[in-house]
């Protein structure tokens, strides 16, 4: 697995005004949490942080360098601007490589665009699963190949690749459905209803006849 590296520095600017100044300089404020240590306010270059986040998400280890010391971390929370394409804050947690951790990792449906049975509709029912393992064994995702699924088939957590990897315990129920393949549903046009509605609308002749009867 390729090492993902991130440089951060300690920051003095604290609070909303300080964070705004940093963002204006192309920097993103964050907090580094380490076991039995006080949280440290840090800052990273926005473009570098974005590349790391794109690679690691919240389920891959990152080598974070601070004051010349490298620490294995996981991103616990990454905040994005509500409508601008930019990161505004991050929380990084130091990881003890000798202690197991619990983490949710994304479910990936491999070959979903190359399913043999067509036409068909693939339902992605479970977005992530929880696993427990040592940080060095942490998978970035849980994968299942759906290319050969047949109509009516359902894949479960037990079918994911991580379920058979030694050293990784999947905590999500093995019987929980991950994806299902169905036939596409045809849209039924209710012609009878349309005809009935049309029949309820009086014609010009009917209107004239009614007028004559009233006279």
Secondary structure, DSSP 8 states (H G I E B T S, - for coil): ----EEE-EE----HHHHHHHHHHTTEEEEEEE-TTS--EEEEEEHHHHHHHHHHHTTTS-EEEEETTEEEEEEEEEEEE-SSSSSEEEEEEEE--TTSEEEEEEEEEEETGGG-SSSS-EEEE---EEEEEEEGGG--SEEEEE-TT--TT-EEEGGGSGGGGSTT-EE-S-TTSEEEEEE--------HHHHHHHHHHS--HHHHHHHHHHH-
